[in-house]
Amino acid sequence: MFSKLRYGSHITSNYRFSWCTEALTSIRFQSTFSAASNPGQPSKNVNPRVFDANQQNKPQISRVETVIGKIDINTFRRAAWVPETPLLLQGFHSLPAINNWFRNDDGISPVTFSPSMKSYEDMILPYEFTVSRPSSKKPNPENDVLAEYLKWLRESSEYEDSYLPAFIKAMMQSSDRADIHNSSSSFQQFDAPLSLIMSACQFNSTRENSVDRIKRIYVAQSSLSHLPEPLSLDLPTPDIVEHAGKGDIYSSSIWLGLQPTYTPLHRDPNPNLFCQLVGSKRIRLMTPDRGGDIYAGVRRELRSHGSSRFRGAEMMGGRERELLHRAVWDDETVSEVSLGPGDALFIPTGWWHSVASNGQDGELNSSVNWWFR
Ligand SMILES: O=C(O)CCC(=O)C(=O)O
């Protein structure tokens, strides 16, 4: 396949794993190569993973090629754009939003918003809120956390005059509805100011235990074109987006959530460059055929039709969400990649994907993506 890329970066040979002969008990496959020969790039050595082929739960195998460090347009075209294959780009970007929007002084404490974001706290954003209930028979503990957050807001000098309590009461009602309908989850979408997630993040930083934190609020698919200019300058369009194809940006979005965040299986109508800013995400990826089969299987079980070309509201709650989740995340043969800050994933048109945050409940997670052609 690919051997060596310009700038001394290397591409992974994850395609080159083999699922062993019977005599083999341990398989060793190369996950990534070092970028040590790539001047100016941080060296990221990833140890080859070794695992036991007799294990009952087989480890996840990624068949997604990886490039570490910078990649030039021609290499990107050859490796991913033309063949329409996914490509994981590790250490690909250092978008200014990472340092200008967020703060992580000691590198150990959870990331919070930087004080400069306070000037934008009234900016209205599209939110999602999902309440998940492990058992529909017990009272929902998440409502107690929301009640604590409400109390904290009312007592805080910073938010005493804000109208955030109205949003929190609506979120509590959504949680009650999950009780009434005996459903394992309830999902709602609403517009609210940035201060909602900023204050919830601040509240969470006062809670040691993750069960006492606000979770699953997600500013999802919020258009970059609605950002005030200083914020959009922190997210310059990557070269790949401008030059790999026609340079035509179909849409671009910011994703900002308190973990866990989750997006069920779907496919996009245009190629996607998905970049991680804060926290990490796991992305399960399937070819158009395989994803289509899985999606159709879930639809059959639900006895309904749909094409799921986009991330639609119907897939976000109830039985569809459960079935899609099981089909994608319980199947260890599905390819998975992990993205940390600075990493990116190219997802070609039609490739199915499901995305989940990977980290402590209640902590910040943020990404940005461009759909382009
Ligand atoms: O980050 C997410 O939750 C979803 C991202 C996604 O599905 C996309 O960019 O198409």
The ligand as an SDF file (V2000), in Angstrom:
LIG
                    3D

 10  9  0  0  0  0  0  0  0  0999 V2000
  -18.9940   14.6340   17.0390 O   0  0  0  0  0  0  0  0  0  0  0  0
  -20.1260   14.1860   16.9090 C   0  0  0  0  0  0  0  0  0  0  0  0
  -20.8440   13.9040   17.8920 O   0  0  0  0  0  0  0  0  0  0  0  0
  -20.7290   13.9320   15.5450 C   0  0  0  0  0  0  0  0  0  0  0  0
  -19.9070   14.3710   14.3710 C   0  0  0  0  0  0  0  0  0  0  0  0
  -20.4690   13.8600   13.0770 C   0  0  0  0  0  0  0  0  0  0  0  0
  -21.2510   12.9500   13.0470 O   0  0  0  0  0  0  0  0  0  0  0  0
  -20.0910   14.4410   11.8040 C   0  0  0  0  0  0  0  0  0  0  0  0
  -19.2120   15.3390   11.7670 O   0  0  0  0  0  0  0  0  0  0  0  0
  -20.6610   14.0070   10.7790 O   0  0  0  0  0  0  0  0  0  0  0  0
  1  2  2  0
  2  3  1  0
  2  4  1  0
  4  5  1  0
  5  6  1  0
  6  7  2  0
  6  8  1  0
  8  9  2  0
  8 10  1  0
M  END
$$$$
